[in-house]
């Protein structure tokens, strides 16, 4: 698989005419309706819109965790629409990091062990994985909390552990589903500073689905969805107003 995007060297994600329907017959719901979407390397892109507009479905398609009915999807030059399920799983394991609103940390593992999980799944030795986890703990300001369980940490601290876990295998694409909506203003700002720093890597892209208007200012660009389609793209995401 080529590491160079097939359409433009600046594109990290290129979605073309993607549709996804859940259910059949009278109960069928069209979540995505011929979506065209791009995300660039070296940017933090936000996807916004009302509940049920298709944001999370699009995020899941881009991440390779949800099949779609028709269309094409290239992620860093890899045509996911042509890959077999096993190849998509391998691509996701190597190149995609996930950050969720609910953190999704494993409560029986220490913070270091949680961060190590993506590396261990990828076959990295425990010694190397723990060394990288410790380095990232320092980067997110939690170097002294590595041997604690996540349940002993605040929500903001748990989210920082989740960010470290998403970054530890150096993914090119970081997918974030409502990463700040459960956090207070100051903690959310710190989380977004970490994500914006991660996005400044020219070989990486960070995509954030959010309803949290407090963090729009961190976006390089902002994609607005409605009724399963991309309606508008705002090239200056920080100036976006949800009331527009």
C-alpha positions as CSV (number, residue, x, y, z in Angstrom):
1,X,0.0,0.0,0.0
2,X,1.3,3.4,-1.0
3,X,1.9,6.0,1.7
4,X,1.3,8.8,-0.8
5,X,-2.3,9.9,-1.3
6,X,-3.5,9.1,-4.8
7,X,-5.4,12.4,-5.3
8,X,-3.3,15.0,-3.7
9,X,-0.2,15.0,-1.5
10,X,-2.0,17.3,0.9
11,X,-4.9,15.0,1.5
12,X,-5.1,12.7,4.5
13,X,-8.7,11.5,3.9
14,X,-10.7,11.6,0.7
15,X,-14.4,10.5,0.8
16,X,-16.3,10.3,-2.5
17,X,-20.0,9.6,-2.8
18,X,-20.2,7.5,0.3
19,X,-23.7,6.3,1.4
20,X,-24.7,4.2,4.4
21,X,-28.2,3.0,5.3
22,X,-29.2,1.1,8.4
23,X,-32.1,-1.3,8.3
24,X,-34.3,-2.3,5.3
25,X,-37.7,-1.5,3.9
26,X,-39.9,0.9,5.8
27,X,-37.5,1.0,8.8
28,X,-34.5,1.9,6.7
29,X,-32.6,5.0,7.9
30,X,-30.1,6.7,5.6
31,X,-27.2,8.0,7.7
32,X,-25.0,9.1,4.9
33,X,-26.3,10.2,1.5
34,X,-23.6,10.5,-1.1
35,X,-21.0,12.3,1.2
36,X,-18.0,14.0,-0.3
37,X,-15.4,15.0,2.3
38,X,-11.7,15.8,2.6
39,X,-9.3,16.2,5.5
40,X,-5.8,17.5,5.0
41,X,-2.5,16.4,6.5
42,X,-1.3,18.6,9.3
43,X,-4.7,19.9,10.3
44,X,-7.2,19.6,13.0
45,X,-10.6,19.3,11.3
46,X,-13.9,19.4,13.2
47,X,-17.2,17.9,12.0
48,X,-20.3,19.5,13.4
49,X,-24.1,19.4,13.0
50,X,-27.3,18.4,14.7
51,X,-27.8,15.1,16.4
52,X,-28.6,12.4,13.8
53,X,-27.0,14.2,10.9
54,X,-24.4,11.5,10.2
55,X,-21.3,12.8,12.0
56,X,-20.5,9.7,14.0
57,X,-21.4,7.4,11.1
58,X,-18.9,9.3,8.9
59,X,-16.3,9.2,11.6
60,X,-16.8,5.4,11.9
61,X,-16.5,4.9,8.1
62,X,-13.3,6.9,8.0
63,X,-11.9,5.0,10.9
64,X,-12.6,1.7,9.1
65,X,-14.9,0.4,11.8
66,X,-18.1,0.6,9.8
67,X,-18.7,-0.7,6.3
68,X,-20.5,1.6,3.8
69,X,-22.9,0.7,1.0
70,X,-21.3,2.6,-1.9
71,X,-18.7,5.2,-2.7
72,X,-14.9,5.4,-2.3
73,X,-12.6,6.2,0.6
74,X,-8.9,6.8,0.6
75,X,-7.0,7.3,3.9
76,X,-3.4,8.4,3.4
77,X,-3.4,6.8,0.0
78,X,-4.9,3.5,1.0
79,X,-8.2,2.7,-0.8
80,X,-10.2,1.3,2.1
81,X,-13.1,0.6,-0.2
82,X,-11.0,-2.0,-2.1
83,X,-9.4,-3.7,1.0
84,X,-10.5,-6.9,2.5
85,X,-11.7,-6.8,6.2
86,X,-8.4,-8.3,7.4
87,X,-6.5,-5.6,5.6
88,X,-8.7,-2.9,7.0
89,X,-8.1,-4.2,10.5
90,X,-4.4,-4.2,9.9
91,X,-4.5,-0.7,8.5
92,X,-6.5,0.6,11.5
93,X,-4.2,-1.1,14.0
94,X,-1.1,0.6,12.4
95,X,-2.4,4.0,11.4
96,X,-5.5,5.0,13.4
97,X,-5.8,6.2,17.0
98,X,-9.1,6.6,18.8
99,X,-10.2,9.1,21.5
100,X,-13.7,8.8,22.9
101,X,-15.9,10.9,25.1
102,X,-16.2,8.0,27.6
103,X,-12.4,7.5,27.6
104,X,-12.9,3.7,27.2
105,X,-9.9,2.9,29.5
106,X,-9.7,-0.5,31.0
107,X,-10.3,-0.1,34.8
108,X,-8.3,-3.2,35.8
109,X,-5.1,-1.9,34.2
110,X,-2.8,0.8,35.4
111,X,-2.5,4.0,33.3
112,X,0.8,2.7,31.9
113,X,-0.8,-0.6,30.9
114,X,-3.7,1.1,29.3
115,X,-1.3,3.2,27.1
116,X,0.7,0.1,26.2
117,X,-2.3,-1.7,24.7
118,X,-2.1,-0.5,21.1
119,X,1.7,-1.4,21.0
120,X,1.2,-4.8,22.6
121,X,-1.5,-5.6,20.0
122,X,0.9,-4.6,17.3
123,X,3.5,-7.0,18.6
124,X,5.9,-4.6,20.4
125,X,7.7,-6.0,23.4
126,X,6.4,-5.0,26.8
127,X,9.7,-3.3,27.7
128,X,9.6,-1.0,24.7
129,X,5.9,-0.4,25.1
130,X,6.3,0.7,28.7
131,X,9.2,3.0,27.8
132,X,7.1,4.8,25.2
133,X,4.1,4.9,27.6
134,X,6.2,6.5,30.3
135,X,7.5,9.2,27.8
136,X,4.0,10.0,26.8
137,X,2.8,10.2,30.4
138,X,5.4,12.9,30.9
139,X,4.2,14.7,27.8
140,X,0.6,14.9,29.0
141,X,1.7,15.9,32.5
142,X,0.9,12.7,34.3
143,X,4.3,11.1,34.7
144,X,3.7,10.5,38.4
145,X,0.4,8.7,38.0
146,X,1.4,5.9,35.7
147,X,1.0,3.0,38.2
148,X,-2.5,4.2,39.3
149,X,-5.8,2.8,38.1
150,X,-7.8,5.2,35.8
151,X,-10.6,5.2,38.4
152,X,-8.3,7.2,40.8
153,X,-8.0,10.0,38.3
154,X,-10.3,12.9,37.4
155,X,-12.2,13.0,34.1
156,X,-9.6,15.3,32.5
157,X,-6.7,13.2,33.7
158,X,-8.4,10.1,32.2
159,X,-8.9,11.9,28.9
160,X,-5.2,12.7,28.9
161,X,-4.4,9.0,29.4
162,X,-6.7,8.2,26.5
163,X,-4.9,10.7,24.3
164,X,-1.5,9.1,25.3
165,X,-3.0,5.7,24.4
166,X,-4.1,7.1,21.0
167,X,-0.7,8.6,20.2
168,X,1.6,5.8,21.5
169,X,1.8,3.9,18.2
170,X,2.3,7.1,16.3
171,X,-0.8,6.9,14.1
172,X,-1.2,9.1,11.1
173,X,-5.0,9.6,11.7
174,X,-6.5,10.4,15.1
175,X,-10.2,10.1,15.4
176,X,-12.0,11.9,18.3
177,X,-15.7,11.5,19.1
178,X,-16.9,14.2,21.5
179,X,-13.6,14.3,23.4
180,X,-14.4,17.4,25.6
181,X,-18.2,17.6,26.0
182,X,-18.1,15.9,29.5
183,X,-15.2,18.1,30.7
184,X,-15.1,21.6,32.3
185,X,-13.9,24.6,30.3
186,X,-10.3,24.6,31.5
187,X,-9.8,20.8,31.2
188,X,-11.4,20.8,27.8
189,X,-9.0,23.6,26.7
190,X,-6.0,21.6,27.9
191,X,-7.2,18.5,26.0
192,X,-7.7,20.6,22.8
193,X,-4.2,22.1,23.2
194,X,-2.8,18.5,23.2
195,X,-4.8,17.6,20.2
196,X,-3.8,20.7,18.3
197,X,-0.2,20.0,19.0
198,X,-0.6,16.4,17.7
199,X,-2.2,17.8,14.5
200,X,0.8,20.0,13.8
201,X,2.7,16.9,12.6
202,X,2.7,17.4,8.8
203,X,2.2,13.6,8.3
204,X,-0.8,13.4,10.7
205,X,-4.5,14.4,10.7
206,X,-6.8,14.9,13.6
207,X,-10.6,14.7,13.0
208,X,-12.9,15.7,15.9
209,X,-16.7,15.2,16.0
210,X,-18.1,17.7,18.5
211,X,-21.2,19.6,19.7
212,X,-19.0,21.6,22.1
213,X,-18.9,25.2,20.7
214,X,-16.2,26.1,23.2
215,X,-13.6,24.3,21.2
216,X,-14.5,25.4,17.7
217,X,-11.6,28.0,17.9
218,X,-9.1,25.1,17.8
219,X,-10.2,24.0,14.3
220,X,-8.2,24.7,11.2
221,X,-11.2,23.9,9.2
222,X,-14.8,22.9,10.1
223,X,-17.2,20.7,8.1
224,X,-20.9,21.2,8.7
225,X,-23.2,18.2,8.2
226,X,-27.0,18.0,7.9
227,X,-29.3,15.2,6.8
228,X,-26.5,12.8,6.0
229,X,-24.6,15.2,3.7
230,X,-21.8,17.7,4.0
231,X,-23.5,21.1,3.6
232,X,-20.7,23.6,4.1
233,X,-16.9,23.7,4.8
234,X,-15.6,26.6,6.8
235,X,-11.9,27.3,6.0
236,X,-11.5,29.3,9.2
237,X,-13.0,26.9,11.7
238,X,-12.2,29.2,14.7
239,X,-14.7,31.8,13.4
240,X,-17.5,29.3,13.1
241,X,-20.8,30.1,14.9
242,X,-23.2,27.2,15.5
243,X,-26.1,29.7,15.3
244,X,-25.3,30.7,11.8
